[in-house]
């Protein structure tokens, strides 16, 4: 199990539109979108995948990803910073 952690900065004043256009990705186990308290234009997207390949190949190369980016991409102030993590202590 891996987690995709995407740090997203949304253009000022575009929070409501970004959140309204945010969709749950197909093929993933869970999705959570968190908004910063001190920095409300900063978001952390946490997606749970079975493998990195499920995210980087099966999803990123799909029509679903292209549609998701079409819906939310216009609100990005800059490209998201994306990485993957695994739980080591629980």
NUVEXBA-221746 format. One record per residue: residue in three letters; residue number from 1; x, y, z of N, C-alpha, C in turn. Coordinates in pm, whole numbers, plus 50000, padded with zeros to 5 digits. Layout:
# NUVEXBA-221746
resn	resi	n.x	n.y	n.z	ca.x	ca.y	ca.z	c.x	c.y	c.z
ALA	NUM	X	Y	Z	X	Y	Z	X	Y	Z
...
END
This chain:
# NUVEXBA-221746
resn	resi	n.x	n.y	n.z	ca.x	ca.y	ca.z	c.x	c.y	c.z
UNK	1	50084	49883	50000	50000	50000	50000	50089	50124	50000
UNK	2	50058	50217	49912	50132	50343	49905	50034	50459	49907
UNK	3	50084	50573	49949	50005	50695	49953	50068	50797	49860
UNK	4	49987	50855	49776	50028	50968	49695	50003	51092	49778
UNK	5	50104	51176	49792	50091	51302	49865	50118	51414	49764
UNK	6	50015	51488	49729	50029	51598	49633	50006	51728	49706
UNK	7	50105	51816	49701	50094	51949	49761	50051	52044	49650
UNK	8	49933	52101	49666	49871	52182	49562	49850	52325	49614
UNK	9	49893	52421	49534	49866	52562	49564	49764	52611	49463
UNK	10	49654	52661	49513	49545	52710	49429	49554	52862	49421
UNK	11	49524	52915	49305	49527	53061	49288	49432	53128	49386
UNK	12	49473	53244	49434	49394	53319	49531	49252	53342	49479
UNK	13	49156	53317	49567	49017	53339	49534	48952	53227	49455
UNK	14	49025	53119	49429	48972	53009	49347	48942	52883	49428
UNK	15	48946	52892	49560	48925	52774	49646	48791	52707	49619
UNK	16	48685	52782	49617	48550	52723	49602	48537	52651	49469
UNK	17	48585	52709	49360	48577	52643	49229	48661	52517	49225
UNK	18	48783	52526	49282	48870	52408	49287	48802	52295	49362
UNK	19	48751	52324	49479	48688	52220	49561	48563	52163	49493
UNK	20	48486	52247	49425	48365	52201	49357	48397	52109	49240
UNK	21	48514	52128	49176	48551	52048	49061	48635	51926	49096
UNK	22	48667	51911	49222	48749	51799	49266	48667	51670	49261
UNK	23	48722	51566	49199	48653	51438	49186	48735	51326	49248
UNK	24	48667	51221	49291	48736	51102	49340	48789	51024	49221
UNK	25	48917	50989	49226	48981	50916	49117	48938	50770	49118
UNK	26	48914	50717	49000	48881	50576	48989	49006	50491	49011
UNK	27	48987	50372	49068	49097	50279	49086	49178	50299	49212
UNK	28	49145	50396	49291	49219	50416	49415	49133	50370	49532
UNK	29	49197	50346	49645	49126	50296	49763	49056	50409	49839
UNK	30	49121	50523	49850	49060	50636	49921	49125	50766	49876
UNK	31	49051	50873	49895	49098	51008	49860	49062	51101	49974
UNK	32	49157	51187	50010	49132	51288	50112	49196	51417	50065
UNK	33	49120	51526	50067	49171	51658	50031	49170	51743	50157
UNK	34	49287	51792	50196	49300	51874	50316	49339	52015	50275
UNK	35	49281	52115	50343	49315	52256	50316	49390	52312	50435
UNK	36	49494	52390	50407	49574	52450	50512	49495	52548	50596
UNK	37	49522	52550	50725	49456	52644	50816	49524	52780	50806
UNK	38	49656	52781	50823	49730	52907	50815	49743	52957	50671
UNK	39	49747	52866	50576	49762	52898	50433	49645	52836	50357
UNK	40	49528	52901	50352	49409	52838	50294	49417	52810	50144
UNK	41	49516	52861	50074	49533	52828	49933	49622	52706	49914
UNK	42	49672	52650	50024	49757	52531	50020	49672	52408	50051
UNK	43	49683	52306	49968	49611	52182	49986	49709	52065	49990
UNK	44	49670	51959	50058	49741	51833	50052	49638	51729	50010
UNK	45	49665	51665	49899	49581	51558	49848	49647	51427	49889
UNK	46	49573	51340	49956	49625	51210	50000	49540	51104	49932
UNK	47	49603	51022	49849	49534	50916	49778	49601	50784	49813
UNK	48	49522	50685	49847	49575	50554	49883	49565	50463	49760
UNK	49	49680	50407	49720	49688	50317	49604	49746	50184	49650
UNK	50	49719	50079	49573	49781	49949	49602	49930	49953	49571
UNK	51	49966	50016	49458	50106	50024	49416	50133	50160	49353
UNK	52	50259	50197	49342	50297	50320	49272	50253	50312	49126
UNK	53	50264	50193	49066	50224	50175	48927	50075	50202	48906
UNK	54	49992	50168	49005	49850	50198	48993	49826	50347	48976
UNK	55	49908	50427	49043	49896	50572	49029	49965	50622	48903
UNK	56	50094	50593	48891	50177	50654	48788	50153	50598	48647
UNK	57	50106	50476	48636	50082	50416	48504	49933	50405	48477
UNK	58	49863	50326	48558	49722	50299	48529	49634	50423	48538
UNK	59	49657	50508	48637	49575	50629	48648	49630	50744	48564
UNK	60	49758	50774	48578	49815	50892	48509	49807	50882	48358
UNK	61	49801	50761	48305	49793	50743	48159	49650	50720	48112
UNK	62	49552	50745	48200	49412	50718	48166	49337	50845	48126
UNK	63	49223	50823	48064	49134	50935	48031	49080	51000	48158
UNK	64	49064	50920	48265	49016	50975	48393	49110	51083	48444
UNK	65	49241	51061	48434	49338	51161	48479	49328	51287	48394
UNK	66	49318	51269	48263	49308	51385	48174	49184	51469	48207
UNK	67	49074	51403	48236	48951	51475	48272	48967	51546	48407
UNK	68	49029	51480	48504	49052	51541	48636	49137	51667	48621
UNK	69	49246	51656	48543	49334	51773	48524	49261	51885	48450
UNK	70	49175	51852	48357	49098	51953	48285	49007	52030	48382
UNK	71	48952	51958	48480	48859	52020	48574	48928	52104	48680
UNK	72	49041	52057	48733	49105	52127	48845	49232	52201	48807
UNK	73	49295	52163	48697	49421	52225	48656	49417	52376	48642
UNK	74	49308	52435	48591	49306	52580	48576	49318	52657	48708
UNK	75	49296	52591	48820	49301	52658	48949	49438	52650	49016
UNK	76	49529	52572	48957	49663	52558	49014	49742	52686	48993
UNK	77	49801	52736	49100	49890	52852	49088	50024	52809	49029
UNK	78	50065	52687	49063	50189	52627	49011	50167	52476	49007
UNK	79	50252	52402	48936	50232	52256	48930	50240	52192	49069
UNK	80	50154	52093	49096	50159	52023	49224	50293	51952	49243
UNK	81	50334	51937	49368	50453	51859	49403	50401	51726	49455
UNK	82	50436	51616	49387	50380	51485	49418	50490	51389	49458
UNK	83	50463	51312	49564	50553	51207	49608	50471	51091	49661
UNK	84	50539	50982	49693	50471	50863	49744	50534	50824	49877
UNK	85	50449	50779	49969	50496	50736	50100	50438	50599	50134
UNK	86	50500	50534	50232	50448	50410	50289	50450	50424	50439
UNK	87	50353	50364	50506	50347	50369	50651	50458	50279	50707
UNK	88	50538	50334	50797	50645	50255	50861	50618	50234	51010
UNK	89	50538	50321	51071	50500	50307	51211	50353	50347	51222
UNK	90	50276	50266	51292	50134	50298	51309	50095	50280	51454
END
